[in-house]
């Protein structure tokens, strides 16, 4: 396997189609349906018309793992509202074990060199991303509710690289990634009641997610977040 930067990715044949396909496959359930909440990233034109210009103006930094000329995994730093987010973690189902962990480790080292503060938004679908965050020493920064898309709820487990203790549950706030408080709203309360019944420490499941997967070490904190805000 080789690690490629954004400048090297574009030298690959059909790089945009490859990135769109890796994204689509990574978020496809056993029923053959793609459940990715950010559907544009499964289209090659989006990579050409939106991501490529963002690479040029440095608002997105991408890295990919390749075997030969085939992209097998991708991850990126994306600047949103002045905040760096480490995300878009996708890998082919047949990618060697540890591929994503190696890729994200490279991104983490890059952030350290640049002295960037960044956050990670893991979904509730599995604990694989959460494990990588903890392995790299990232801080648990609470939870959030993304939105309901195509009748599927998407929740967020936040991590960041601030040198602070993990988020401590308080009434009225369910997270504080990079110091930005996520305040409870009536919309959140509805979903929190559901999450209370769906929490599991199992690694993951097929898509779409039916449970709220959380690392065993974080389960007590998540339950306390919910208890304080219902």
C-alpha positions in Angstrom: 0.0 0.0 0.0 1.0 3.6 -0.7 -0.1 6.8 1.0 -1.0 9.6 -1.5 -1.5 13.3 -0.9 -4.2 15.3 -2.7 -1.6 16.4 -5.2 -0.8 12.7 -6.0 -4.4 11.5 -6.0 -5.3 13.4 -9.1 -2.5 11.6 -11.1 -4.4 8.3 -10.7 -6.6 7.1 -13.6 -10.3 7.9 -12.9 -9.5 9.3 -9.5 -12.9 11.0 -9.1 -14.8 7.9 -10.1 -12.7 5.9 -7.7 -13.3 8.2 -4.7 -17.0 8.3 -5.4 -17.1 4.5 -5.6 -15.1 3.9 -2.4 -17.5 6.2 -0.6 -20.6 4.5 -2.0 -19.4 1.0 -1.2 -18.3 2.0 2.3 -21.8 3.2 3.1 -23.7 0.4 1.3 -25.7 -2.1 3.4 -26.2 -5.8 2.7 -29.4 -4.9 0.9 -27.4 -3.0 -1.8 -28.6 0.4 -0.7 -26.2 3.3 0.0 -27.1 5.0 3.2 -24.5 7.7 3.3 -26.0 10.9 4.7 -23.8 13.1 2.4 -24.9 11.6 -0.9 -23.1 14.1 -3.2 -19.7 12.5 -2.2 -20.9 9.3 -4.0 -20.9 11.2 -7.3 -17.7 11.7 -9.3 -18.8 15.2 -10.5 -18.9 16.4 -6.9 -15.2 15.4 -6.4 -14.3 17.3 -9.6 -16.5 20.4 -9.2 -16.4 20.9 -5.4 -13.6 18.9 -3.8 -10.9 19.6 -6.5 -11.3 23.4 -6.1 -11.3 23.0 -2.4 -8.0 21.1 -2.6 -6.6 23.9 -4.6 -7.5 26.6 -2.1 -6.5 24.4 0.8 -9.9 24.2 2.5 -9.8 20.4 2.1 -6.7 18.3 2.5 -7.1 14.7 1.4 -5.0 11.5 1.7 -5.6 8.1 0.2 -4.3 4.6 0.5 -3.8 2.9 -2.8 -2.8 -0.6 -4.0 -1.2 -0.1 -7.4 -3.5 2.5 -8.9 -6.6 1.5 -7.0 -7.8 3.7 -4.2 -8.8 1.6 -1.2 -9.3 4.2 1.5 -9.7 8.0 1.9 -9.6 10.5 4.8 -9.5 14.3 4.9 -9.3 17.5 6.8 -12.2 19.7 5.9 -12.5 23.4 7.0 -16.0 24.3 8.0 -16.8 27.7 9.4 -13.2 28.2 10.3 -13.0 24.8 12.1 -11.0 21.8 10.9 -12.9 18.5 10.9 -11.1 15.2 10.4 -13.5 13.1 8.5 -14.7 11.4 5.3 -13.2 8.2 6.5 -14.1 5.5 4.0 -12.4 2.2 2.9 -13.3 -0.6 0.6 -14.8 -3.6 2.4 -11.8 -5.7 1.3 -9.2 -3.2 2.5 -6.6 -4.8 4.7 -7.3 -4.7 8.4 -5.8 -1.5 10.0 -5.8 0.5 6.7 -8.0 3.3 8.1 -6.1 3.4 11.4 -2.8 3.9 9.5 -4.4 6.5 7.2 -5.9 8.5 10.1 -2.6 8.3 12.1 -0.9 10.1 9.2 -3.5 12.8 9.3 -3.1 13.2 13.0 0.7 13.6 12.6 0.0 16.3 9.9 -2.3 18.2 12.3 0.4 18.0 15.0 3.0 19.5 12.7 0.6 22.3 11.6 -0.6 22.8 15.2 -4.2 22.5 14.1 -7.1 22.0 16.5 -9.6 19.7 14.9 -12.7 17.7 15.7 -14.0 14.3 14.5 -17.7 13.4 14.0 -18.2 9.7 14.3 -21.7 8.3 13.5 -23.5 5.9 15.8 -23.4 3.1 13.2 -20.3 1.4 14.7 -17.4 1.9 17.1 -14.5 1.5 14.6 -14.0 5.2 14.2 -14.4 5.8 18.0 -11.6 3.2 18.6 -9.3 5.0 16.2 -9.9 8.3 18.0 -9.2 6.8 21.4 -6.1 5.0 20.1 -4.8 8.4 19.0 -5.5 10.0 22.3 -8.3 12.2 21.2 -10.7 13.7 23.8 -14.4 12.5 23.9 -16.3 15.8 23.3 -19.9 14.6 23.8 -22.7 13.7 21.4 -24.9 15.5 18.9 -27.9 14.8 16.7 -27.2 15.4 13.0 -30.7 15.1 11.4 -33.2 12.6 10.1 -32.4 11.8 6.5 -34.7 9.5 4.4 -36.4 8.4 7.6 -33.0 7.4 9.2 -31.7 9.1 12.3 -28.0 10.0 12.3 -26.3 10.8 15.6 -22.7 12.1 16.3 -20.1 11.0 18.8 -17.6 13.9 19.0 -13.9 13.8 19.6 -11.3 16.6 19.4 -7.6 17.1 20.0 -7.9 19.7 22.7 -5.6 19.0 25.7 -8.5 18.9 28.1 -10.4 16.2 30.0 -13.3 14.4 28.4 -16.6 16.2 28.2 -18.3 16.2 31.6 -22.1 16.0 31.4 -24.0 19.1 32.5 -27.7 19.9 32.2 -28.5 21.8 29.0 -25.4 20.7 27.1 -24.7 17.4 25.4 -21.3 18.2 23.9 -18.5 20.8 23.5 -16.3 19.9 20.5 -13.5 22.4 20.3 -15.2 24.4 23.1 -18.4 24.9 21.1 -21.3 24.0 23.3 -24.1 21.9 21.8 -27.2 23.0 23.6 -30.3 20.8 24.1 -33.3 21.6 22.0 -36.8 20.1 21.9 -35.7 18.3 18.7 -32.7 16.8 20.6 -34.9 15.7 23.5 -37.0 13.6 21.2 -34.0 11.7 19.9 -32.3 11.5 23.3 -35.3 9.5 24.5 -34.8 7.1 21.7 -31.1 6.8 22.1 -31.6 5.9 25.8 -33.3 2.7 24.6 -30.8 2.0 21.7 -27.4 2.2 23.4 -25.1 -0.8 22.8 -21.4 -1.4 23.3 -21.3 -3.9 20.4 -18.8 -3.0 17.7 -21.3 -2.4 14.9 -24.0 -3.7 12.5 -25.3 -3.5 9.0 -26.6 -0.3 7.6 -28.8 1.6 8.2 -28.0 1.8 11.9 -30.7 0.6 14.3 -28.7 1.1 17.6 -26.5 3.7 19.1 -23.0 2.1 19.2 -20.6 3.5 21.9 -17.4 2.3 23.4 -17.9 0.6 26.7 -15.7 3.2 28.5 -18.0 6.0 27.3 -21.3 4.3 27.9 -21.7 5.6 31.5 -21.0 9.2 30.3 -23.5 9.0 27.5 -26.2 7.7 29.8 -25.4 10.5 32.2 -25.7 13.1 29.4 -29.1 11.7 28.5 -30.3 11.5 32.1 -29.4 15.1 32.8 -31.1 16.4 29.7 -34.5 14.6 29.8 
